[in-house]
Amino acid sequence: MDLAGRVALVTGSGRRLGQAIALALGARGARVAVHYNASAGGATETVDRIRAAGGTAEPFVADLSDAEAAGALVHRVADAFGALDVLVNSAGIMERHPVPTVTPAAWDLAFAINVRAPFFTSQAAAARMGARGGVIVNIADLAAFEAWTGYVPHGVSKAALVALTRGLAHALAPHIRVAAVAPGAVLLPDGWAGAQSEHLVATTPLKRLGAPDDIVQTVLFLIASDYITGETIIVDGGRNVRR
Ligand SMILES: NC(=O)c1ccc[n+]([C@@H]2O[C@H](COP(=O)([O-])OP(=O)(O)OC[C@H]3O[C@@H](n4cnc5c(N)ncnc54)[C@H](OP(=O)(O)O)[C@@H]3O)[C@@H](O)[C@H]2O)c1
């Protein structure tokens, strides 16, 4: 897919990885819908940077813990731009909850944002893409494939996102492709101490954390790869091959 003039919605693009993906799509000529929830200032920055580089972008707010808001977001974007070609589901949460402390509310929130919202944005995107076609890229997590003791609901939700990717790829073919990227340690959660970062570097075969561009390049590859659907590409510096 040539991105010039295409309409791309990136959820969670007011900060960090989502912002990097939105900026890259804008730099390649896509008209970018910059979604945010709490990061209004960050979304404004994303929009301003795309426009300053000569691109087109608009901000859209939605709380994706609300499934109806997730679908409605996509329809607002498609109404505003007149089309939708690319959806990147990057918004997500990663809350630490050791097993004894997991509450039903924490479980439900992980699934609402990490799985249910990508389903309903994709459902609405498929309705708007129709036979014209399009591409959906989900940002999963290495946690889908590993067992992290403090993050069981998170890991299960991301494994479900990988399953969602396969299921939607089958259901939405042949016009719409659906794929995913599963990052390893790229941008660490706010507040993680130096020792945690050093441990991750030391235990990663390629001996470095990932850079946002490592994820961006894989998203662009999946958007461009017309014969890939249903796949999840792990981008983790080799952490997943240690076992
Ligand atoms: N960073 C990494 O190294 C890494 C590793 C593996 C997987 N991932 C995955 O990559 C994606 C982006 O990661 P990140 O680290 O850049 O994200 P992040 O800094 O943790 O930020 C979370 C993003 O999700 C959005 N979000 C959270 N709750 C929301 C809600 N209720 N409604 C709407 N949006 C909501 C946030 O939007 P607002 O700030 O506007 O509220 C923000 O853009 C996530 O899916 C994450 O699981 C990241």
The ligand as an SDF file (V2000), in Angstrom:
LIG
                    3D

 48 52  0  0  0  0  0  0  0  0999 V2000
    6.6590    0.4380   25.4190 N   0  0  0  0  0  0  0  0  0  0  0  0
    7.0540   -0.8150   25.2440 C   0  0  0  0  0  0  0  0  0  0  0  0
    8.2400   -1.1480   25.3690 O   0  0  0  0  0  0  0  0  0  0  0  0
    6.0350   -1.8420   24.8760 C   0  0  0  0  0  0  0  0  0  0  0  0
    6.3950   -3.1950   24.9740 C   0  0  0  0  0  0  0  0  0  0  0  0
    5.4610   -4.1440   24.6090 C   0  0  0  0  0  0  0  0  0  0  0  0
    4.2200   -3.7730   24.1670 C   0  0  0  0  0  0  0  0  0  0  0  0
    3.8920   -2.4450   24.1080 N   0  0  0  0  0  0  0  0  0  0  0  0
    2.5570   -2.0860   23.6460 C   0  0  0  0  0  0  0  0  0  0  0  0
    2.6570   -1.0070   22.7390 O   0  0  0  0  0  0  0  0  0  0  0  0
    1.5330   -0.1400   22.8830 C   0  0  0  0  0  0  0  0  0  0  0  0
    2.0340    1.2790   23.1700 C   0  0  0  0  0  0  0  0  0  0  0  0
    2.8890    1.2080   24.2760 O   0  0  0  0  0  0  0  0  0  0  0  0
    3.4630    2.5050   24.9970 P   0  0  0  0  0  0  0  0  0  0  0  0
    4.4380    2.0270   26.0010 O   0  0  0  0  0  0  0  0  0  0  0  0
    3.8630    3.5030   24.0000 O   0  0  0  0  0  0  0  0  0  0  0  0
    2.1300    3.0120   25.6900 O   0  0  0  0  0  0  0  0  0  0  0  0
    1.9910    3.8110   27.0880 P   0  0  0  0  0  0  0  0  0  0  0  0
    3.0640    4.8160   27.2020 O   0  0  0  0  0  0  0  0  0  0  0  0
    1.8230    2.8070   28.1600 O   0  0  0  0  0  0  0  0  0  0  0  0
    0.6350    4.5760   26.8670 O   0  0  0  0  0  0  0  0  0  0  0  0
   -0.5660    3.8980   26.7840 C   0  0  0  0  0  0  0  0  0  0  0  0
   -1.3070    4.4010   25.5880 C   0  0  0  0  0  0  0  0  0  0  0  0
   -2.6070    3.8130   25.6020 O   0  0  0  0  0  0  0  0  0  0  0  0
   -3.5710    4.8320   25.6580 C   0  0  0  0  0  0  0  0  0  0  0  0
   -4.6560    4.4480   26.5610 N   0  0  0  0  0  0  0  0  0  0  0  0
   -4.5360    3.9100   27.7960 C   0  0  0  0  0  0  0  0  0  0  0  0
   -5.7590    3.8040   28.3580 N   0  0  0  0  0  0  0  0  0  0  0  0
   -6.6480    4.3030   27.4600 C   0  0  0  0  0  0  0  0  0  0  0  0
   -8.0500    4.4790   27.4620 C   0  0  0  0  0  0  0  0  0  0  0  0
   -8.8240    4.1320   28.5060 N   0  0  0  0  0  0  0  0  0  0  0  0
   -8.6400    5.0140   26.3680 N   0  0  0  0  0  0  0  0  0  0  0  0
   -7.8840    5.3820   25.3120 C   0  0  0  0  0  0  0  0  0  0  0  0
   -6.5550    5.2480   25.2440 N   0  0  0  0  0  0  0  0  0  0  0  0
   -5.9380    4.7070   26.3160 C   0  0  0  0  0  0  0  0  0  0  0  0
   -2.8810    6.0580   26.2100 C   0  0  0  0  0  0  0  0  0  0  0  0
   -3.5430    7.2220   25.7570 O   0  0  0  0  0  0  0  0  0  0  0  0
   -3.5520    8.5620   26.6850 P   0  0  0  0  0  0  0  0  0  0  0  0
   -2.1440    8.7270   27.1910 O   0  0  0  0  0  0  0  0  0  0  0  0
   -4.0000    9.6150   25.7470 O   0  0  0  0  0  0  0  0  0  0  0  0
   -4.5460    8.3100   27.7760 O   0  0  0  0  0  0  0  0  0  0  0  0
   -1.4710    5.9200   25.6520 C   0  0  0  0  0  0  0  0  0  0  0  0
   -1.3790    6.4680   24.3660 O   0  0  0  0  0  0  0  0  0  0  0  0
    0.6960   -0.7200   24.0140 C   0  0  0  0  0  0  0  0  0  0  0  0
   -0.3380   -1.5070   23.4780 O   0  0  0  0  0  0  0  0  0  0  0  0
    1.6710   -1.5780   24.7700 C   0  0  0  0  0  0  0  0  0  0  0  0
    1.0590   -2.6540   25.4560 O   0  0  0  0  0  0  0  0  0  0  0  0
    4.7740   -1.4780   24.4640 C   0  0  0  0  0  0  0  0  0  0  0  0
  1  2  1  0
  2  3  2  0
  2  4  1  0
  4  5  1  0
  4 48  2  0
  5  6  2  0
  6  7  1  0
  7  8  2  0
  8  9  1  0
  8 48  1  0
  9 10  1  0
  9 46  1  0
 10 11  1  0
 11 12  1  0
 11 44  1  0
 12 13  1  0
 13 14  1  0
 14 15  2  0
 14 16  1  0
 14 17  1  0
 17 18  1  0
 18 19  2  0
 18 20  1  0
 18 21  1  0
 21 22  1  0
 22 23  1  0
 23 24  1  0
 23 42  1  0
 24 25  1  0
 25 26  1  0
 25 36  1  0
 26 27  1  0
 26 35  1  0
 27 28  2  0
 28 29  1  0
 29 30  1  0
 29 35  2  0
 30 31  1  0
 30 32  2  0
 32 33  1  0
 33 34  2  0
 34 35  1  0
 36 37  1  0
 36 42  1  0
 37 38  1  0
 38 39  2  0
 38 40  1  0
 38 41  1  0
 42 43  1  0
 44 45  1  0
 44 46  1  0
 46 47  1  0
M  CHG  2   8   1  16  -1
M  END
$$$$
